[in-house]
Amino acid sequence: MPVIKTRSRQNMLDVAIQEQGDVSAAFDLALNNGFSLTDAPDIGTEVQTASAKNKEVVKFFNTELKHPASNDGVIINKGIGYWRIGIDFKVS
């Protein structure tokens, strides 16, 4: 199995598209490497990948030197634990 190093802001979905050409490969990729789908591993984390499912997509990312990165690092605190009465929590 080839081993790659993650880049800035990549999660398992991004790595699956980049290395295997198919987002459905993310499930196996995450399971085999001990991550969840939405984990954002540190830059340079080694990830074992499998052979490409869609070679055209993989070829695109390799020849264009593009790397998908969907984790913007912004955490939006939502929900009742963060609401304040009279500001964003309406009592009727």
C-alpha positions as CSV (number, residue, x, y, z in Angstrom):
1,M,0.0,0.0,0.0
2,P,1.3,3.4,-0.9
3,V,1.9,5.9,2.0
4,I,1.3,9.6,1.5
5,K,1.6,12.6,3.9
6,T,-1.4,14.8,4.5
7,R,-1.3,18.4,3.5
8,S,-2.7,21.5,5.3
9,R,-6.5,21.4,5.9
10,Q,-7.0,17.9,4.5
11,N,-9.4,15.4,6.0
12,M,-10.0,11.8,4.9
13,L,-12.5,12.8,2.3
14,D,-9.9,15.0,0.6
15,V,-7.2,12.3,0.7
16,A,-9.6,9.8,-0.8
17,I,-10.4,12.0,-3.7
18,Q,-6.8,13.0,-4.2
19,E,-5.2,9.5,-4.0
20,Q,-8.0,7.2,-5.0
21,G,-10.2,9.4,-7.2
22,D,-13.4,8.5,-5.4
23,V,-14.9,9.9,-2.2
24,S,-16.5,6.5,-1.3
25,A,-12.9,5.3,-0.6
26,A,-12.8,7.6,2.4
27,F,-14.6,5.1,4.6
28,D,-12.0,2.4,4.1
29,L,-9.2,4.9,4.3
30,A,-10.4,6.3,7.6
31,L,-11.0,2.8,9.1
32,N,-7.6,1.5,8.0
33,N,-5.7,4.5,9.4
34,G,-7.6,4.9,12.7
35,F,-9.4,8.2,11.7
36,S,-13.0,9.3,11.4
37,L,-14.2,10.8,8.1
38,T,-14.0,14.3,9.4
39,D,-10.8,14.2,11.4
40,A,-8.2,16.7,10.3
41,P,-4.9,15.0,10.8
42,D,-1.8,17.1,11.5
43,I,0.1,18.3,8.4
44,G,2.5,15.5,7.4
45,T,0.6,12.6,9.0
46,E,1.3,9.4,7.1
47,V,-1.7,7.7,5.6
48,Q,-1.8,4.4,3.9
49,T,-3.8,4.4,0.7
50,A,-5.0,1.8,-1.7
51,S,-4.9,1.7,-5.5
52,A,-6.8,4.3,-7.4
53,K,-10.5,3.6,-8.1
54,N,-10.8,6.4,-10.7
55,K,-7.4,7.0,-12.3
56,E,-8.6,10.0,-14.3
57,V,-9.3,12.0,-11.2
58,V,-6.0,11.0,-9.6
59,K,-4.2,11.9,-12.7
60,F,-5.9,15.4,-12.7
61,F,-4.7,16.1,-9.1
62,N,-1.2,14.8,-9.9
63,T,-0.7,16.7,-13.1
64,E,-2.3,19.9,-12.0
65,L,-0.5,19.8,-8.6
66,K,-3.8,20.6,-6.9
67,H,-4.7,19.2,-3.5
68,P,-8.2,19.2,-2.2
69,A,-8.5,20.7,1.3
70,S,-12.0,21.2,2.7
71,N,-11.3,21.7,6.4
72,D,-11.3,25.5,7.0
73,G,-10.5,25.1,10.7
74,V,-13.4,27.3,11.8
75,I,-15.5,25.9,14.5
76,I,-18.9,27.5,14.9
77,N,-20.4,27.1,18.3
78,K,-24.1,26.5,17.9
79,G,-26.8,25.0,20.0
80,I,-28.5,25.5,23.3
81,G,-25.2,25.4,25.1
82,Y,-24.1,28.6,23.4
83,W,-27.3,30.5,23.1
84,R,-28.0,33.6,25.3
85,I,-31.5,34.7,26.3
86,G,-32.5,37.9,24.6
87,I,-29.6,37.7,22.1
88,D,-30.0,34.6,20.0
89,F,-32.4,32.6,22.1
90,K,-36.0,33.9,21.8
91,V,-38.4,33.2,24.7
92,S,-42.0,33.4,23.6
